[in-house]
């Protein structure tokens, strides 16, 4: 893995945490300070970056597997082991923790089929399930898109024509759903711009492996970062720069950044190589899974400790403490649970790397 991309992964994960943390501090049942939600109101832009990065990594790592069905099993195992075991651990822990609270257990799903679908990351209709399509771990709606992309790429491994046909079908459903009111599920799921952002990552992987010459790759990465920042600032200040296409705009900017970063690192130029950034990047999946329930839990603890009545100083102290606690918990989970678990599963299957 490129160290520059790991640093980007760290930044994207922290942005998502800050987005949800600001929302929690703005909530009336916590600190009721709307100003905390403003600076990182664009923080969910970390998600398109993750999608671009995922498309780039899968296409780069498995490009020699295309059209070779004998490699499907190894590909599927690696993808499943990477995403499901940590997710299941967090899902079960949160489910059991919430079920112990008389005030909260009512938000848990009770339908066994719905729980099974959530555990398997089967796409769910967000208008029916939790507002995001993901019960218990609300950020898991993004993992549903990941799984769809994994299946699509798996089809390319089985037969190139099969994968291209599946991609064409998804594109057709996406285009059909654009500009239509009341599009029903599952077309409503496919018609989201999130689906296209993965393909930006695949395109970046293709450009990176091509003879395309980029004389100043670090400058290219800076251009991508500037484009990303312009869209983000527009969002914060309420300037409508890209309409309802922010996800695509962030995705395109992320694609430019990723291409510049990897080409620069190929020349020995690492951006964000500091060990702390690398550690957070390594733990970014754990941070993504853990942060939302931790923010909820720790915000309640902060209120219990009286930080809510301590004015701005109390809120700032709680904000920093919760942010650092989320990062520390994620690094701990990654080091002591995620890494040993994945190593054990991969060794048991004879899969390395």
Buried (B, 14 or more C-beta within 10 A) or exposed (E): EBBBBBBBBBBBBBBBBBBBBBBBBBBEEBBEBEEBBEEBBBBBBBBBBBBBBBBBBBBBBBEEBBBBEEBBEBBBBBBEBBBBBBBEBBBEBBBEEBEEEEEEEEEBBEEEEBBEBBBEBBBBEBEEBBEBBBBBBBBBBBBBBBBBBBEBBBBBBBBEEBBEEBBEEBBEBBEEBEEEEEBEBBEBBBBBBBBBBBBBBBBBBBBBEEEEEBEEBBEBBBBBBEBBEBBBEBBEEEEEBBEEEBBBBBBBBBBBBBBBBBBBBEEEBBBBEEEEBBBBBBBBBBBBBBBBBBBBBBBBEBBEBEBBEBEEEBBBBBBEBBBEBBBEBBBBBBBEBBBEBBEEBBEEEEBEE
